[in-house]
Amino acid sequence: MKRIFTYFVEPASYTVDLALNVHDKIGVDYIYIKNSSLAKSDNNHPLRISSLKDMMFFQRIRFIYKVWKKNDLIIVNGYNNYVFIFNLLLNIFFFKKKYIAIESDSQLNFPKNGLKKIVKYIYLNFVFRNSHILGFAGGSVTHISLFKHYGMDKSRIFLIPMMINNSKFYVREKKHPDIFTFLYVGRLIDSKNVDKLCECFLKYFVDKEARLFIVGDGDNLIMYRKKYMSNKIKFFANKYGSELIEIYHSSSAFVFPSTVEAWGLVVNEAMSSSLPVISHVNVGAIHDLIINRKTGFVFDNFDQLGNLMISLYENPDLLNEYSLNSESIMKNYWNYSLYKQNILNVIKNYSK
């Protein structure tokens, strides 16, 4: 197998960086399905043939068919978009089959709605049991479990790690600020639980020399600012590029209380910035980046959060140890080298 093509969903910062640092270098061509992203990028990277979104309907269909016909392996981000479904149909109705890899950051979870649960079970069992479908799991535990649970043989499941350009966030020598600074970066919506983080911080640190930085925008920004902004809590709204990196470097520890999070690339950013992380157990990244790594803490209820924040605040040695471990895992393991190595192994295995 020599001919490979990737469909990225959108030109978000991490996909653009991935395309530049991996796909371009190993000769894998690609296109974006959408032509814009809420996750802004500071790269001026030209889109390949613009994007599918910029094509007329029949141009898209023709393009997808030509890519399917020309290539041996087609990688699609996700399994519920029209690009994946059309490629699957081509495999079903044509005699010559192609390998289609689903690159997914979805964890194994079950819809609460009974009908949705049944529909998901039927659809994913039909897709994942197909011998020409491969699973590219973003993490090594719950993400791989998704493919296994719905019937994909383990020989067709591969770890293709969720990735950012770590080097953008590296700091030459981590120096913690004089005032202990907790940091949150992300959207300000209900499932991120920033309100609970603020309340917890005010409860445990009202009489301590510490502060909380909140970076992000969303439906609740105005409400949170009115309710929580003080001399100890600061809201920055959205920050990008060097401004965001500077805030990471000026912080002591990262807190991510989201209860609905397929992966959480901000965890990658924080650890690449030499920050220990306190994360909710529902965040997908914890299994590969925090649990058993001595890079931070995981909590499953908000009564624990304050005590874990206090643990880092009151123990400089522990803070430094976790900071160094975070930096080490991102520099020496969870990086583009791992991604490149794993995807080249897939190519090698399916070239036989």
C-alpha positions in Angstrom: 0.0 0.0 0.0 1.5 3.3 -1.1 -1.4 5.7 -1.8 -3.0 7.3 1.2 -5.4 10.2 1.6 -6.8 12.0 4.7 -10.0 13.9 5.1 -9.7 16.4 8.0 -13.0 17.8 9.3 -11.8 21.4 9.6 -8.7 23.6 9.5 -8.4 23.9 13.2 -5.0 24.8 14.7 -4.2 21.2 15.6 -5.2 19.7 12.3 -3.3 22.3 10.3 -0.2 21.7 12.4 -0.6 17.9 12.0 -0.9 18.3 8.3 2.3 20.4 8.1 4.4 18.4 10.5 3.3 14.8 9.7 1.3 14.4 6.5 3.4 16.7 4.4 6.6 15.0 5.6 5.5 11.4 5.0 3.7 12.2 1.7 0.1 11.7 2.7 -2.2 14.1 0.8 -5.3 15.6 2.4 -8.2 18.0 2.2 -10.5 19.7 4.8 -14.2 18.9 4.7 -15.1 22.4 6.1 -13.5 25.7 5.1 -13.4 27.3 8.6 -13.1 26.4 12.2 -13.9 27.9 15.6 -10.5 26.7 16.8 -8.5 29.4 15.1 -5.0 28.8 13.7 -2.0 31.1 13.5 -0.7 29.3 10.5 -1.1 30.7 7.0 -1.4 27.3 5.4 -3.1 27.0 2.0 -5.9 24.4 1.9 -5.5 21.6 -0.6 -8.0 22.3 -3.4 -9.5 24.8 -0.9 -11.9 22.5 0.9 -14.9 20.3 0.0 -17.1 23.0 1.4 -16.0 25.3 -1.4 -17.1 22.8 -4.1 -20.5 22.3 -5.6 -22.4 19.2 -4.5 -21.6 17.1 -7.6 -18.0 18.3 -7.6 -17.7 16.9 -4.0 -19.1 13.6 -5.0 -16.8 13.4 -8.0 -13.8 14.3 -5.9 -14.6 11.8 -3.2 -15.0 9.1 -5.8 -11.7 9.9 -7.5 -9.9 9.8 -4.2 -11.4 6.5 -3.3 -10.5 5.0 -6.7 -6.9 6.3 -6.7 -5.9 5.5 -3.1 -5.5 2.3 -1.1 -6.2 3.7 2.3 -8.6 6.6 3.0 -8.5 8.2 6.5 -11.6 10.1 7.6 -11.9 12.1 10.8 -15.1 10.6 12.3 -17.7 8.0 11.3 -20.9 10.0 11.0 -20.1 12.6 8.3 -21.1 12.3 4.6 -17.5 11.7 3.5 -17.2 8.6 5.5 -20.6 7.3 4.6 -20.0 7.9 0.9 -16.7 6.0 1.1 -18.4 3.2 2.9 -21.1 2.9 0.2 -18.4 2.8 -2.5 -16.8 -0.1 -0.7 -20.1 -1.9 -0.5 -21.2 -1.5 -4.1 -17.9 -1.9 -5.9 -16.0 -5.2 -6.1 -12.5 -3.7 -5.4 -12.4 -2.7 -1.7 -10.3 0.0 -0.1 -9.3 0.3 3.5 -11.1 3.1 5.3 -9.7 4.3 8.6 -11.9 6.1 11.1 -9.7 8.6 13.1 -11.8 9.2 16.2 -11.4 11.0 19.5 -14.8 9.6 20.8 -14.8 7.7 24.0 -17.0 4.7 24.7 -20.2 6.0 26.2 -23.9 5.2 25.8 -26.7 7.6 24.8 -29.3 8.0 27.6 -32.1 8.0 25.0 -33.2 4.4 24.3 -33.9 4.9 20.6 -30.5 6.6 20.0 -28.8 3.8 21.9 -30.3 1.2 19.7 -29.6 3.1 16.5 -26.0 3.7 17.5 -25.5 0.0 18.4 -26.9 -1.2 15.0 -25.0 1.4 12.9 -21.6 1.0 14.7 -21.8 -2.8 14.7 -22.5 -2.8 11.0 -19.6 -0.4 10.3 -17.0 -1.7 12.8 -17.4 -5.4 11.9 -16.5 -4.6 8.2 -13.1 -6.2 7.6 -12.0 -3.1 5.5 -12.7 -0.6 8.2 -9.8 0.3 10.5 -10.0 2.1 13.9 -7.6 5.0 14.6 -8.2 5.6 18.3 -7.1 9.0 19.7 -6.3 7.4 23.1 -5.3 4.0 24.3 -8.1 3.2 26.7 -11.7 4.4 26.4 -11.1 5.4 22.8 -10.0 1.9 21.8 -12.8 0.5 23.9 -15.3 2.2 21.6 -14.1 0.2 18.6 -13.9 -3.0 20.6 -17.3 -2.7 22.1 -19.1 -2.4 18.8 -17.4 -5.4 17.3 -14.1 -4.3 15.6 -11.4 -6.9 15.8 -8.4 -5.7 17.8 -6.1 -6.4 14.9 -7.7 -3.5 13.0 -7.5 -1.0 15.9 -4.5 1.3 16.2 -3.5 4.1 18.6 -3.1 7.3 16.5 -2.7 9.8 19.3 -4.6 13.1 19.7 -1.9 15.6 19.1 -0.9 19.3 19.0 2.3 20.9 18.0 3.9 20.6 21.5 7.0 22.6 20.6 5.0 25.8 20.4 4.4 25.5 24.1 7.8 24.4 25.4 9.4 26.7 28.0 13.2 26.7 28.3 13.1 26.6 32.1 9.8 26.6 34.0 9.7 29.3 36.6 6.5 29.3 38.7 5.0 32.8 39.4 5.3 34.4 42.8 1.5 34.3 43.2 0.3 30.7 42.7 -1.8 30.8 39.5 -4.4 28.2 38.5 -5.4 28.3 34.9 -8.4 27.2 32.9 -8.6 27.4 29.1 -11.7 26.4 27.1 -15.2 27.4 26.3 -17.5 28.8 28.9 -20.5 26.5 28.6 -22.4 24.5 31.2 -20.6 21.2 30.7 -17.2 22.8 31.3 -18.2 23.6 34.9 -16.2 26.8 35.2 -18.8 28.1 37.7 -18.0 25.1 40.0 -14.3 25.8 39.6 -14.7 29.4 40.5 -16.8 28.6 43.6 -14.3 25.9 44.7 -11.4 28.4 44.3 -13.2 31.1 46.3 -14.0 28.6 49.0 -10.5 27.2 49.4 -8.3 30.1 48.5 -10.2 33.2 49.9 -7.5 33.8 52.5 -4.5 32.5 50.4 -2.1 34.2 48.0 -3.4 32.6 44.8 -5.3 33.6 41.7 -7.4 31.9 39.0 -7.1 32.8 35.3 -10.0 31.9 33.0 -9.3 32.0 29.3 -12.1 31.4 26.8 -15.4 32.6 25.4 -18.9 31.2 25.4 -22.5 31.5 26.4 -21.7 32.0 30.1 -18.9 34.6 29.8 -20.9 37.7 30.7 -22.7 35.9 33.6 -19.5 34.5 35.0 -17.7 37.8 34.8 -20.5 39.5 36.8 -20.6 36.8 39.4 -17.0 35.8 39.9 -14.6 38.4 38.6 -12.5 39.8 41.5 -8.9 40.6 42.4 -8.4 36.8 42.7 -10.2 35.7 39.5 -9.5 37.1 36.1 -11.3 36.5 32.8 -9.3 36.9 29.6 -11.9 35.9 26.9 -10.3 34.2 23.9 -6.5 34.3 23.5 -4.5 32.8 20.6 -0.9 32.3 19.6 1.9 34.0 21.6 -0.7 35.6 24.0 -2.1 32.3 25.0 1.3 30.7 25.3 2.4 33.5 27.6 -0.5 32.9 29.9 0.3 29.2 30.0 3.9 30.0 30.9 2.8 32.5 33.6 0.7 29.9 35.4 1.4 27.3 38.1 -1.1 24.6 37.4 -3.9 23.8 35.0 -7.4 22.8 36.1 -9.9 21.2 33.7 -13.3 20.4 35.3 -15.2 19.5 32.1 -17.6 16.6 32.5 -18.1 16.1 28.8 -14.8 16.0 26.9 -13.9 13.5 24.2 -10.2 14.3 24.6 -9.3 17.8 25.7 -6.3 19.2 23.7 -5.8 21.9 26.2 -4.4 19.2 28.5 -1.7 18.6 25.8 -1.1 22.4 25.7 -0.8 22.7 29.5 1.5 19.8 29.9 3.7 20.9 27.0 3.9 24.2 28.9 5.3 22.3 31.9 2.1 22.5 34.0 0.7 19.8 36.2 -3.0 19.1 35.5 -6.0 18.6 37.7 -8.7 17.1 35.5 -12.2 15.6 35.8 -12.3 11.8 35.2 -14.6 12.3 32.1 -11.8 14.0 30.1 -10.5 11.6 27.5 -6.9 12.6 27.8 -6.5 11.5 31.4 -5.8 7.8 30.6 -2.7 8.5 28.5 -1.4 11.8 30.0 -2.3 11.8 33.8 -3.3 8.5 35.3 -0.1 6.6 36.6 2.1 9.4 35.0 2.6 11.6 38.1 1.7 14.6 36.0 -1.3 15.7 38.0 -4.6 14.5 39.6 -7.9 13.2 38.5 -11.2 13.8 40.4 -14.7 12.4 39.9 -16.6 14.7 42.2 -16.2 18.4 42.9 -15.8 17.8 46.7 -12.3 16.5 45.8 -11.3 19.3 43.5 -10.5 21.9 46.2 -8.4 19.5 48.2 -6.4 18.5 45.1 -5.8 22.2 44.3 -4.6 22.7 47.9 -2.2 19.8 47.6 -0.4 21.4 44.7 -0.5 24.9 46.4 1.0 23.7 49.7 3.6 21.3 48.3 6.2 23.1 46.1 8.2 19.8 45.7 5.2 18.0 44.4 4.4 20.9 42.1 7.9 20.8 40.6 7.9 17.1 40.3 4.6 17.0 38.4 5.7 20.0 36.3 8.9 18.2 35.2 7.0 15.0 34.5 4.5 16.8 32.3 7.2 18.4 30.3 9.0 15.1 29.9 6.0 13.0 28.7 5.3 15.6 26.0 8.9 16.0 24.9 9.8 12.4 24.9 6.6 10.4 24.2 3.3 11.9 23.3 4.4 14.0 20.3 4.6 14.0 16.5 7.2 11.2 16.6 4.7 8.9 18.2 2.0 9.8 15.8 4.3 9.4 12.8 5.7 6.1 14.0 2.2 4.7 14.7 0.7 5.7 11.3 3.8 4.4 9.4 3.3 1.0 11.2 -0.3 0.9 9.9 0.9 1.6 6.4 3.6 -1.1 6.7 1.1 -3.7 8.1 -1.4 -3.1 5.3 1.1 -2.9 2.5 1.8 -6.6 2.8 
